[in-house]
Structures are given as structure tokens and as C-alpha cells.
Amino acid sequence: MKRTNVCIMALLIGTLVLSGASLGQDAPQGETMTNAQFANILADVLGLEMPADADSLSDAELFEVWANMLAERGITLFVDAKPDALVTKCDLANVVYDALIGPNDATIEEKINYLAGLDYISAGTTCEVMNFNEIIATLNIPALSMAIAEAYSPSGVGRRGRGRTGVLSAPANPAPQTLTYP
């Protein structure tokens, strides 16, 4: 049953991200993505239910709700972040790497190089702003969709629940501090 829930969540990620349905607006071609847009995507694909009064919240309040809900699942990227800040390669790498490997002492450079070695993101160690389409393409990689659905599922469903906040359990097999390509 747990495996089925994770598979359904992974399929939901691919479907929602590919269709752009989770964005609340049309996906801008070649433009950048804000933290608010990224949080909205992640909240939607993880099936997080908004409070009943969500329609009456301002954009800033809505972002705070998303940030808190995602933090409860282990995605702490948006805590104390600005909703209009642009998503960088480092932001995406932290979410994806933690879903695949789990948080550890790897540097952001090691995380990016590891993910680039798997062809999940482009190589390079800078935290440049990524364009909207690059982020969507990365989130649509089936192995990453499955890892995100599994890692950030409710406590007890994912095989390696994790989070830099310590809200979820530590990964069963953390990656070494210095990563090598598979």
C-alpha cells in the first residue's frame, strides 16, 4: 500500500508539472521562477491541502502557509525566504539532492556535481538563477519525481523521510561527505 501511494504521488508530480496545472498561471517561456511559484508547485504535487480560508489570504500569507506546510514535510527552502526571490540552481539542487540521498555534510558544489553527473541538472558550481523551463524539465525526470514523492511524503510513507529541519527521520543510507559519480 505504501509503495502504491508513492507511485501515485510520483505520477501526480509528472502530470501536474508537465501540464503546468499547479502554477495558477500560464508557464512563462524562458522566464524565471519565483519562490512562490516553486512552493506552489511542490505543495500541489505533494497533495498538501490548503486551509479552508486560503482564498482570503494575501499572496504573502499564502506563501507563508506553503512554506510552513512544506517545512513539515522536510522542504525548508522557503522558511524565512522572500516569495518573489528567484529560484537558483542551488535551491533546486538542495531539494532534489535531499530527496535522492538525504541531507548530509556535502557542499552545494558536491550536490550540483553529483546531480550533473546523473544528467539531472547542468554542470557548474554557481548558484545562478534557473529559467522556468529548466526547473520544470528537471522535476519531470521520472527518477526525480519518484524520489521527491517518496522522500517528502507524510511520515511513515516514504522510505527515507528527511529534512534539514529534523522534522522527519534521518536517511537510512546517507551519502558520503565527498561524492563520486555512479
VODREN-9396 format. One line per field, with one value per residue: residue number from 1; chain; x, y, z of N, C-alpha, C, O in turn. Coordinates in nm, 2 decimals, always signed. Layout:
BEGIN
k	NUM, ...
c	A, ...
n.X	X, ...
n.Y	Y, ...
n.Z	Z, ...
ca.X	X, ...
ca.Y	Y, ...
ca.Z	Z, ...
c.X	X, ...
c.Y	Y, ...
c.Z	Z, ...
o.X	X, ...
o.Y	Y, ...
o.Z	Z, ...
***
This chain:
BEGIN
k	1, 2, 3, 4, 5, 6, 7, 8, 9, 10, 11, 12, 13, 14, 15, 16, 17, 18, 19, 20, 21, 22, 23, 24, 25, 26, 27, 28, 29, 30, 31, 32, 33, 34, 35, 36, 37, 38, 39, 40, 41, 42, 43, 44, 45, 46, 47, 48, 49, 50, 51, 52, 53, 54, 55, 56, 57, 58, 59, 60, 61, 62, 63, 64, 65, 66, 67, 68, 69, 70, 71, 72, 73, 74, 75, 76, 77, 78, 79, 80, 81, 82, 83, 84, 85, 86, 87, 88, 89, 90, 91, 92, 93, 94, 95, 96, 97, 98, 99, 100, 101, 102, 103, 104, 105, 106, 107, 108, 109, 110, 111, 112, 113, 114, 115, 116, 117, 118, 119, 120, 121, 122, 123, 124, 125, 126, 127, 128, 129, 130, 131, 132, 133, 134, 135, 136, 137, 138, 139, 140, 141, 142, 143, 144, 145, 146, 147, 148, 149, 150, 151, 152, 153, 154, 155, 156, 157, 158, 159, 160, 161, 162, 163, 164, 165, 166, 167, 168, 169, 170, 171, 172, 173, 174, 175, 176, 177, 178, 179, 180, 181, 182
c	A, A, A, A, A, A, A, A, A, A, A, A, A, A, A, A, A, A, A, A, A, A, A, A, A, A, A, A, A, A, A, A, A, A, A, A, A, A, A, A, A, A, A, A, A, A, A, A, A, A, A, A, A, A, A, A, A, A, A, A, A, A, A, A, A, A, A, A, A, A, A, A, A, A, A, A, A, A, A, A, A, A, A, A, A, A, A, A, A, A, A, A, A, A, A, A, A, A, A, A, A, A, A, A, A, A, A, A, A, A, A, A, A, A, A, A, A, A, A, A, A, A, A, A, A, A, A, A, A, A, A, A, A, A, A, A, A, A, A, A, A, A, A, A, A, A, A, A, A, A, A, A, A, A, A, A, A, A, A, A, A, A, A, A, A, A, A, A, A, A, A, A, A, A, A, A, A, A, A, A, A, A
n.X	+0.08, +0.19, +0.39, +0.23, +0.10, +0.32, +0.39, +0.16, +0.18, +0.42, +0.34, +0.15, +0.31, +0.46, +0.25, +0.11, +0.32, +0.42, +0.19, +0.16, -0.04, -0.03, +0.05, -0.11, -0.11, -0.02, +0.26, +0.55, +0.75, +1.08, +1.13, +1.20, +1.16, +0.98, +1.01, +0.76, +0.61, +0.75, +0.72, +0.44, +0.41, +0.54, +0.39, +0.14, +0.20, +0.27, +0.03, -0.07, -0.31, -0.48, -0.57, -0.92, -0.98, -0.81, -0.85, -0.90, -0.66, -0.37, -0.11, +0.14, +0.07, -0.03, +0.20, +0.35, +0.20, +0.23, +0.51, +0.54, +0.39, +0.53, +0.78, +0.71, +0.71, +0.97, +1.10, +1.27, +1.34, +1.19, +1.14, +1.16, +1.22, +1.20, +0.90, +0.91, +1.17, +1.41, +1.43, +1.72, +1.99, +2.11, +1.90, +1.72, +1.89, +1.94, +1.68, +1.63, +1.86, +1.84, +1.61, +1.69, +1.93, +1.95, +1.99, +2.31, +2.66, +2.75, +2.88, +2.73, +2.84, +2.93, +2.69, +2.56, +2.75, +2.72, +2.45, +2.47, +2.64, +2.46, +2.31, +2.09, +2.08, +2.24, +2.60, +2.84, +2.92, +2.81, +2.55, +2.35, +2.05, +1.79, +1.61, +1.25, +1.16, +1.38, +1.37, +1.12, +1.16, +1.36, +1.21, +1.04, +1.17, +1.15, +1.28, +1.35, +1.10, +0.98, +1.15, +1.12, +0.85, +0.85, +1.04, +0.95, +0.70, +0.42, +0.50, +0.62, +0.53, +0.72, +1.04, +1.27, +1.23, +1.31, +1.47, +1.61, +1.54, +1.51, +1.26, +1.16, +1.26, +1.61, +1.80, +1.83, +2.06, +2.29, +2.46, +2.82, +3.05, +3.21, +3.13, +3.10, +3.07, +2.82
n.Y	-0.12, +0.13, +0.16, +0.19, +0.44, +0.61, +0.58, +0.68, +0.94, +1.02, +0.99, +1.19, +1.42, +1.43, +1.46, +1.70, +1.89, +1.88, +1.96, +2.21, +2.28, +2.32, +2.58, +2.80, +3.00, +3.08, +2.91, +3.08, +3.12, +3.05, +3.23, +3.33, +3.15, +3.21, +3.19, +3.17, +3.05, +2.81, +2.70, +2.67, +2.48, +2.26, +2.22, +2.16, +1.92, +1.75, +1.71, +1.87, +2.00, +2.30, +2.54, +2.61, +2.88, +2.98, +3.12, +3.38, +3.48, +3.69, +3.72, +3.71, +3.59, +3.35, +3.23, +3.20, +3.01, +2.79, +2.76, +2.68, +2.44, +2.29, +2.28, +2.11, +1.87, +1.85, +2.01, +2.28, +2.51, +2.74, +2.86, +3.16, +3.28, +3.50, +3.55, +3.65, +3.61, +3.47, +3.14, +2.94, +2.74, +2.62, +2.61, +2.43, +2.21, +2.15, +2.06, +1.85, +1.68, +1.62, +1.47, +1.25, +1.15, +1.24, +1.46, +1.57, +1.63, +1.72, +1.96, +2.24, +2.25, +1.99, +1.86, +1.97, +1.88, +1.60, +1.57, +1.67, +1.48, +1.27, +1.37, +1.52, +1.79, +2.09, +2.11, +2.28, +2.52, +2.74, +2.94, +3.02, +3.18, +2.98, +2.91, +2.90, +2.68, +2.50, +2.42, +2.30, +2.09, +1.94, +1.86, +1.69, +1.46, +1.12, +0.95, +1.14, +1.26, +1.04, +1.01, +1.25, +1.24, +1.02, +1.08, +1.31, +1.25, +1.20, +1.14, +0.81, +0.70, +0.74, +0.59, +0.70, +0.93, +1.27, +1.58, +1.90, +2.03, +1.85, +1.75, +1.52, +1.17, +1.06, +0.98, +0.64, +0.55, +0.75, +0.97, +0.98, +1.23, +1.33, +1.32, +1.08, +1.01, +0.79
n.Z	+0.00, +0.08, -0.12, -0.34, -0.28, -0.30, -0.57, -0.69, -0.61, -0.74, -1.01, -1.01, -0.97, -1.21, -1.39, -1.31, -1.31, -1.57, -1.71, -1.62, -1.45, -1.18, -1.13, -1.13, -1.31, -1.65, -1.77, -1.81, -2.10, -2.10, -1.89, -1.56, -1.24, -0.94, -0.58, -0.47, -0.69, -0.71, -0.46, -0.47, -0.67, -0.56, -0.33, -0.44, -0.59, -0.39, -0.28, -0.07, +0.14, +0.14, +0.39, +0.48, +0.46, +0.26, +0.03, +0.11, +0.18, +0.16, -0.10, +0.02, +0.27, +0.18, +0.07, +0.30, +0.43, +0.25, +0.28, +0.55, +0.55, +0.37, +0.50, +0.71, +0.59, +0.53, +0.35, +0.37, +0.24, +0.19, +0.42, +0.60, +0.36, +0.07, -0.11, -0.37, -0.45, -0.68, -0.81, -0.78, -0.91, -0.70, -0.51, -0.63, -0.65, -0.38, -0.29, -0.47, -0.43, -0.16, -0.17, -0.32, -0.19, +0.08, +0.35, +0.43, +0.50, +0.26, +0.03, -0.15, -0.40, -0.43, -0.43, -0.66, -0.86, -0.83, -0.91, -1.16, -1.28, -1.31, -1.51, -1.44, -1.37, -1.51, -1.53, -1.32, -1.07, -0.97, -0.82, -1.01, -1.13, -1.24, -1.54, -1.59, -1.75, -1.74, -1.47, -1.46, -1.64, -1.51, -1.28, -1.40, -1.46, -1.44, -1.24, -1.05, -0.99, -0.86, -0.65, -0.51, -0.45, -0.28, -0.08, +0.04, +0.14, +0.36, +0.71, +0.76, +0.52, +0.31, +0.22, +0.30, +0.48, +0.53, +0.62, +0.65, +0.87, +1.08, +1.13, +1.01, +0.99, +0.99, +0.69, +0.58, +0.45, +0.44, +0.21, +0.13, +0.26, +0.06, -0.27, -0.53, -0.88, -1.00
ca.X	+0.00, +0.28, +0.45, +0.12, +0.08, +0.43, +0.38, +0.06, +0.23, +0.51, +0.26, +0.09, +0.41, +0.48, +0.13, +0.09, +0.43, +0.42, +0.08, +0.16, -0.17, -0.01, +0.11, -0.21, -0.09, +0.05, +0.41, +0.62, +0.85, +1.22, +1.14, +1.25, +1.06, +0.99, +0.99, +0.62, +0.57, +0.81, +0.64, +0.31, +0.43, +0.57, +0.27, +0.04, +0.24, +0.27, -0.11, -0.09, -0.44, -0.48, -0.68, -1.04, -0.98, -0.69, -0.89, -0.90, -0.52, -0.29, -0.01, +0.24, +0.02, -0.04, +0.34, +0.39, +0.13, +0.31, +0.64, +0.52, +0.34, +0.65, +0.88, +0.66, +0.74, +1.12, +1.15, +1.28, +1.39, +1.11, +1.13, +1.23, +1.26, +1.11, +0.82, +0.95, +1.31, +1.41, +1.48, +1.85, +2.03, +2.14, +1.77, +1.67, +1.98, +1.91, +1.55, +1.64, +1.96, +1.79, +1.51, +1.76, +2.03, +1.92, +2.08, +2.44, +2.76, +2.80, +2.87, +2.64, +2.92, +2.93, +2.55, +2.54, +2.83, +2.66, +2.33, +2.51, +2.69, +2.35, +2.24, +1.97, +2.09, +2.36, +2.72, +2.87, +2.91, +2.75, +2.41, +2.28, +1.91, +1.75, +1.48, +1.13, +1.15, +1.48, +1.32, +1.01, +1.22, +1.42, +1.11, +0.97, +1.26, +1.08, +1.35, +1.34, +0.96, +0.96, +1.23, +1.06, +0.72, +0.88, +1.12, +0.87, +0.57, +0.39, +0.58, +0.58, +0.51, +0.85, +1.14, +1.38, +1.19, +1.42, +1.46, +1.72, +1.49, +1.50, +1.12, +1.15, +1.37, +1.73, +1.80, +1.88, +2.19, +2.33, +2.57, +2.94, +3.06, +3.27, +3.05, +3.16, +2.97, +2.78
ca.Y	+0.00, +0.24, +0.18, +0.24, +0.58, +0.68, +0.57, +0.77, +1.08, +1.04, +1.02, +1.32, +1.52, +1.44, +1.52, +1.84, +1.98, +1.88, +2.03, +2.35, +2.30, +2.36, +2.71, +2.91, +3.09, +3.01, +2.90, +3.18, +3.06, +3.10, +3.32, +3.27, +3.11, +3.27, +3.10, +3.14, +2.96, +2.68, +2.64, +2.63, +2.35, +2.15, +2.20, +2.09, +1.79, +1.67, +1.70, +1.94, +2.07, +2.44, +2.57, +2.65, +3.02, +3.01, +3.22, +3.51, +3.51, +3.77, +3.64, +3.68, +3.50, +3.22, +3.18, +3.16, +2.88, +2.69, +2.74, +2.60, +2.31, +2.22, +2.25, +2.00, +1.76, +1.84, +2.11, +2.41, +2.61, +2.86, +2.92, +3.29, +3.33, +3.60, +3.49, +3.70, +3.57, +3.38, +3.00, +2.92, +2.60, +2.57, +2.58, +2.31, +2.10, +2.11, +1.99, +1.72, +1.60, +1.57, +1.37, +1.13, +1.10, +1.27, +1.57, +1.53, +1.74, +1.76, +2.10, +2.26, +2.22, +1.84, +1.82, +2.00, +1.79, +1.47, +1.57, +1.69, +1.35, +1.19, +1.44, +1.58, +1.94, +2.12, +2.12, +2.41, +2.53, +2.87, +2.93, +3.11, +3.17, +2.89, +2.95, +2.82, +2.56, +2.41, +2.37, +2.20, +1.97, +1.86, +1.80, +1.59, +1.34, +1.02, +0.91, +1.25, +1.26, +0.93, +1.04, +1.36, +1.19, +0.93, +1.14, +1.42, +1.20, +1.21, +1.05, +0.67, +0.65, +0.74, +0.50, +0.78, +1.06, +1.35, +1.72, +1.97, +2.08, +1.74, +1.72, +1.38, +1.09, +1.07, +0.88, +0.51, +0.53, +0.89, +0.97, +1.02, +1.37, +1.36, +1.23, +1.03, +0.98, +0.65
ca.Z	+0.00, +0.08, -0.25, -0.43, -0.26, -0.35, -0.72, -0.73, -0.59, -0.85, -1.13, -0.99, -0.99, -1.35, -1.46, -1.27, -1.35, -1.72, -1.76, -1.57, -1.38, -1.04, -1.12, -1.11, -1.42, -1.76, -1.76, -1.90, -2.17, -2.08, -1.78, -1.43, -1.15, -0.81, -0.47, -0.46, -0.79, -0.68, -0.34, -0.51, -0.75, -0.46, -0.24, -0.52, -0.63, -0.27, -0.24, +0.05, +0.14, +0.19, +0.48, +0.42, +0.43, +0.18, -0.07, +0.17, +0.22, +0.06, -0.16, +0.12, +0.37, +0.12, +0.06, +0.44, +0.46, +0.18, +0.34, +0.67, +0.51, +0.31, +0.61, +0.79, +0.51, +0.52, +0.25, +0.45, +0.15, +0.18, +0.56, +0.60, +0.22, +0.01, -0.21, -0.51, -0.49, -0.79, -0.78, -0.83, -0.93, -0.56, -0.44, -0.69, -0.61, -0.24, -0.28, -0.54, -0.37, -0.03, -0.20, -0.36, -0.10, +0.22, +0.40, +0.49, +0.50, +0.12, +0.00, -0.26, -0.52, -0.44, -0.47, -0.80, -0.94, -0.82, -0.99, -1.30, -1.32, -1.34, -1.61, -1.38, -1.39, -1.58, -1.45, -1.28, -0.93, -0.93, -0.79, -1.10, -1.15, -1.35, -1.61, -1.56, -1.83, -1.69, -1.35, -1.49, -1.71, -1.40, -1.20, -1.48, -1.48, -1.37, -1.12, -0.96, -0.95, -0.77, -0.52, -0.44, -0.39, -0.17, +0.03, +0.11, +0.17, +0.51, +0.79, +0.76, +0.39, +0.24, +0.27, +0.36, +0.52, +0.56, +0.62, +0.72, +1.00, +1.17, +1.15, +0.96, +1.03, +0.91, +0.59, +0.62, +0.40, +0.39, +0.11, +0.19, +0.25, -0.07, -0.36, -0.66, -0.98, -1.01
c.X	+0.09, +0.34, +0.35, +0.10, +0.20, +0.43, +0.27, +0.11, +0.33, +0.44, +0.20, +0.19, +0.44, +0.37, +0.11, +0.20, +0.44, +0.31, +0.08, +0.04, -0.15, +0.03, +0.01, -0.20, -0.02, +0.20, +0.48, +0.74, +0.98, +1.23, +1.18, +1.13, +1.08, +0.97, +0.85, +0.57, +0.63, +0.74, +0.51, +0.31, +0.45, +0.46, +0.16, +0.07, +0.25, +0.13, -0.14, -0.23, -0.43, -0.59, -0.80, -1.05, -0.87, -0.73, -0.89, -0.76, -0.45, -0.18, +0.10, +0.20, +0.01, +0.10, +0.38, +0.32, +0.20, +0.44, +0.63, +0.48, +0.45, +0.75, +0.84, +0.69, +0.89, +1.18, +1.15, +1.33, +1.32, +1.09, +1.21, +1.28, +1.16, +1.03, +0.86, +1.09, +1.31, +1.48, +1.62, +1.88, +2.06, +2.01, +1.72, +1.76, +1.96, +1.79, +1.57, +1.74, +1.91, +1.69, +1.58, +1.85, +2.00, +2.02, +2.20, +2.53, +2.81, +2.78, +2.78, +2.72, +2.92, +2.79, +2.52, +2.62, +2.77, +2.54, +2.36, +2.57, +2.58, +2.27, +2.11, +1.96, +2.22, +2.48, +2.75, +2.85, +2.85, +2.60, +2.33, +2.13, +1.88, +1.62, +1.37, +1.13, +1.26, +1.43, +1.21, +1.06, +1.29, +1.32, +1.03, +1.05, +1.19, +1.15, +1.34, +1.20, +0.93, +1.03, +1.17, +0.93, +0.75, +0.94, +1.03, +0.73, +0.54, +0.48, +0.53, +0.56, +0.63, +0.95, +1.25, +1.33, +1.30, +1.38, +1.57, +1.67, +1.49, +1.35, +1.10, +1.27, +1.49, +1.73, +1.87, +2.03, +2.24, +2.45, +2.70, +2.96, +3.12, +3.20, +3.13, +3.04, +2.94, +2.85
c.Y	+0.13, +0.27, +0.24, +0.39, +0.66, +0.69, +0.67, +0.91, +1.11, +1.07, +1.16, +1.43, +1.54, +1.50, +1.66, +1.93, +1.99, +1.97, +2.18, +2.38, +2.35, +2.51, +2.82, +3.01, +3.02, +3.01, +2.99, +3.11, +3.13, +3.20, +3.25, +3.23, +3.17, +3.16, +3.07, +3.04, +2.82, +2.62, +2.60, +2.50, +2.24, +2.12, +2.12, +1.94, +1.69, +1.65, +1.77, +2.02, +2.20, +2.45, +2.62, +2.80, +3.07, +3.12, +3.36, +3.56, +3.60, +3.68, +3.61, +3.58, +3.36, +3.16, +3.13, +3.03, +2.77, +2.66, +2.66, +2.46, +2.23, +2.19, +2.13, +1.87, +1.75, +1.93, +2.24, +2.52, +2.74, +2.93, +3.05, +3.34, +3.43, +3.53, +3.53, +3.67, +3.47, +3.25, +2.98, +2.77, +2.54, +2.53, +2.45, +2.19, +2.06, +2.02, +1.85, +1.63, +1.54, +1.46, +1.24, +1.07, +1.12, +1.38, +1.51, +1.65, +1.77, +1.90, +2.12, +2.23, +2.06, +1.79, +1.85, +1.91, +1.65, +1.47, +1.59, +1.56, +1.26, +1.25, +1.50, +1.73, +1.96, +2.13, +2.26, +2.43, +2.66, +2.85, +3.03, +3.08, +3.07, +2.94, +2.85, +2.69, +2.45, +2.34, +2.26, +2.08, +1.88, +1.79, +1.69, +1.46, +1.23, +0.97, +1.02, +1.27, +1.16, +0.96, +1.15, +1.32, +1.10, +1.00, +1.24, +1.38, +1.21, +1.11, +0.91, +0.62, +0.64, +0.65, +0.58, +0.92, +1.15, +1.50, +1.79, +2.02, +1.97, +1.70, +1.57, +1.31, +1.10, +0.96, +0.75, +0.50, +0.67, +0.87, +1.01, +1.17, +1.41, +1.26, +1.19, +1.00, +0.83, +0.58
c.Z	+0.00, -0.05, -0.35, -0.41, -0.31, -0.51, -0.77, -0.72, -0.70, -0.98, -1.13, -1.02, -1.14, -1.43, -1.43, -1.32, -1.50, -1.77, -1.72, -1.48, -1.24, -1.03, -1.10, -1.21, -1.53, -1.73, -1.86, -1.97, -2.15, -1.97, -1.66, -1.34, -1.01, -0.70, -0.46, -0.56, -0.76, -0.56, -0.38, -0.59, -0.65, -0.37, -0.32, -0.55, -0.51, -0.21, -0.11, +0.04, +0.21, +0.29, +0.41, +0.38, +0.34, +0.07, -0.02, +0.20, +0.12, +0.01, -0.06, +0.23, +0.31, +0.11, +0.20, +0.47, +0.38, +0.24, +0.47, +0.64, +0.45, +0.41, +0.69, +0.72, +0.48, +0.42, +0.32, +0.36, +0.16, +0.32, +0.56, +0.47, +0.17, -0.10, -0.36, -0.54, -0.60, -0.75, -0.85, -0.84, -0.79, -0.49, -0.49, -0.65, -0.47, -0.23, -0.35, -0.47, -0.24, -0.06, -0.24, -0.26, +0.05, +0.26, +0.46, +0.48, +0.36, +0.10, -0.12, -0.39, -0.54, -0.48, -0.61, -0.89, -0.94, -0.92, -1.14, -1.36, -1.36, -1.46, -1.56, -1.39, -1.46, -1.48, -1.42, -1.13, -0.88, -0.91, -0.88, -1.10, -1.26, -1.42, -1.58, -1.62, -1.78, -1.56, -1.37, -1.55, -1.60, -1.32, -1.27, -1.51, -1.39, -1.24, -1.01, -0.90, -0.84, -0.64, -0.44, -0.37, -0.27, -0.05, +0.11, +0.14, +0.32, +0.58, +0.79, +0.62, +0.31, +0.30, +0.34, +0.40, +0.57, +0.57, +0.70, +0.86, +1.11, +1.20, +1.11, +1.00, +0.94, +0.81, +0.64, +0.57, +0.35, +0.30, +0.18, +0.18, +0.12, -0.17, -0.48, -0.75, -0.98, -1.13
o.X	+0.06, +0.35, +0.39, +0.09, +0.17, +0.46, +0.29, +0.08, +0.33, +0.48, +0.19, +0.16, +0.43, +0.39, +0.09, +0.17, +0.46, +0.33, +0.01, +0.02, -0.24, +0.05, +0.05, -0.27, +0.03, +0.25, +0.46, +0.82, +1.00, +1.34, +1.20, +1.01, +1.20, +0.92, +0.81, +0.49, +0.55, +0.72, +0.46, +0.23, +0.38, +0.43, +0.10, -0.01, +0.24, +0.11, -0.23, -0.25, -0.38, -0.69, -0.80, -1.11, -0.84, -0.64, -0.88, -0.74, -0.48, -0.16, +0.15, +0.28, +0.04, +0.12, +0.45, +0.39, +0.23, +0.47, +0.72, +0.53, +0.47, +0.82, +0.92, +0.71, +0.94, +1.30, +1.05, +1.36, +1.38, +1.03, +1.33, +1.36, +1.05, +1.09, +0.85, +1.14, +1.22, +1.58, +1.63, +1.81, +2.03, +2.00, +1.68, +1.71, +1.96, +1.79, +1.53, +1.72, +1.93, +1.68, +1.54, +1.85, +2.03, +2.13, +2.20, +2.49, +2.91, +2.68, +2.74, +2.65, +2.90, +2.78, +2.47, +2.57, +2.77, +2.52, +2.30, +2.55, +2.61, +2.16, +2.01, +1.86, +2.31, +2.46, +2.69, +2.76, +2.83, +2.54, +2.25, +2.08, +1.93, +1.54, +1.40, +1.10, +1.23, +1.45, +1.21, +1.02, +1.28, +1.33, +0.97, +1.00, +1.18, +1.08, +1.33, +1.18, +0.87, +0.97, +1.16, +0.90, +0.68, +0.90, +1.05, +0.64, +0.64, +0.51, +0.41, +0.55, +0.66, +0.95, +1.32, +1.39, +1.39, +1.28, +1.61, +1.75, +1.47, +1.33, +1.02, +1.37, +1.48, +1.66, +1.96, +2.11, +2.24, +2.53, +2.69, +2.89, +3.09, +3.21, +3.23, +2.93, +3.03, +2.83
o.Y	+0.22, +0.38, +0.32, +0.47, +0.77, +0.79, +0.74, +1.00, +1.23, +1.16, +1.23, +1.53, +1.65, +1.59, +1.74, +2.04, +2.10, +2.04, +2.27, +2.49, +2.41, +2.55, +2.93, +3.11, +2.91, +3.11, +2.97, +3.04, +3.24, +3.26, +3.13, +3.26, +3.17, +3.05, +2.95, +2.95, +2.72, +2.50, +2.49, +2.41, +2.14, +2.00, +2.03, +1.85, +1.57, +1.59, +1.72, +2.09, +2.21, +2.38, +2.68, +2.83, +3.19, +3.20, +3.46, +3.68, +3.59, +3.57, +3.50, +3.50, +3.26, +3.04, +3.03, +2.94, +2.66, +2.54, +2.57, +2.37, +2.11, +2.08, +2.06, +1.76, +1.65, +1.94, +2.31, +2.63, +2.85, +3.03, +3.04, +3.42, +3.44, +3.46, +3.45, +3.71, +3.39, +3.24, +3.01, +2.68, +2.42, +2.43, +2.36, +2.08, +1.94, +1.92, +1.75, +1.51, +1.42, +1.37, +1.13, +0.95, +1.04, +1.39, +1.41, +1.76, +1.85, +1.97, +2.02, +2.18, +2.02, +1.70, +1.76, +1.86, +1.59, +1.37, +1.53, +1.53, +1.16, +1.20, +1.51, +1.79, +1.87, +2.17, +2.36, +2.36, +2.68, +2.76, +3.11, +2.97, +3.09, +3.01, +2.74, +2.59, +2.33, +2.22, +2.15, +1.97, +1.76, +1.67, +1.60, +1.37, +1.25, +0.96, +0.99, +1.30, +1.19, +0.94, +1.14, +1.35, +1.11, +0.97, +1.26, +1.47, +1.24, +1.00, +0.88, +0.50, +0.54, +0.63, +0.52, +1.02, +1.10, +1.54, +1.73, +2.06, +2.01, +1.62, +1.50, +1.36, +1.15, +0.86, +0.75, +0.44, +0.70, +0.78, +1.08, +1.23, +1.52, +1.14, +1.26, +0.98, +0.75, +0.46
o.Z	-0.07, -0.09, -0.43, -0.51, -0.37, -0.57, -0.86, -0.80, -0.75, -1.05, -1.23, -1.08, -1.19, -1.51, -1.53, -1.38, -1.56, -1.87, -1.78, -1.44, -1.19, -0.91, -1.05, -1.21, -1.51, -1.68, -1.98, -1.90, -2.18, -1.95, -1.65, -1.37, -0.96, -0.73, -0.43, -0.53, -0.77, -0.56, -0.33, -0.56, -0.66, -0.35, -0.26, -0.54, -0.53, -0.11, -0.03, -0.06, +0.32, +0.28, +0.30, +0.29, +0.33, +0.03, -0.10, +0.25, +0.00, +0.06, -0.06, +0.27, +0.38, +0.13, +0.21, +0.54, +0.44, +0.26, +0.49, +0.71, +0.48, +0.40, +0.74, +0.78, +0.43, +0.40, +0.33, +0.42, +0.15, +0.33, +0.53, +0.46, +0.22, -0.18, -0.45, -0.65, -0.60, -0.67, -0.97, -0.79, -0.77, -0.42, -0.42, -0.62, -0.44, -0.16, -0.29, -0.46, -0.22, +0.02, -0.21, -0.24, +0.13, +0.20, +0.54, +0.47, +0.36, +0.14, -0.19, -0.48, -0.65, -0.56, -0.69, -0.99, -1.05, -1.00, -1.22, -1.48, -1.44, -1.50, -1.65, -1.41, -1.48, -1.36, -1.48, -1.08, -0.76, -0.96, -0.82, -1.07, -1.37, -1.35, -1.54, -1.56, -1.78, -1.54, -1.31, -1.52, -1.61, -1.29, -1.21, -1.57, -1.27, -1.13, -0.89, -0.78, -0.74, -0.53, -0.32, -0.26, -0.17, +0.06, +0.23, +0.16, +0.39, +0.53, +0.80, +0.61, +0.24, +0.42, +0.42, +0.35, +0.64, +0.53, +0.80, +0.94, +1.23, +1.29, +1.18, +1.04, +0.83, +0.82, +0.72, +0.64, +0.23, +0.31, +0.29, +0.09, +0.07, -0.15, -0.52, -0.71, -0.96, -1.15
***
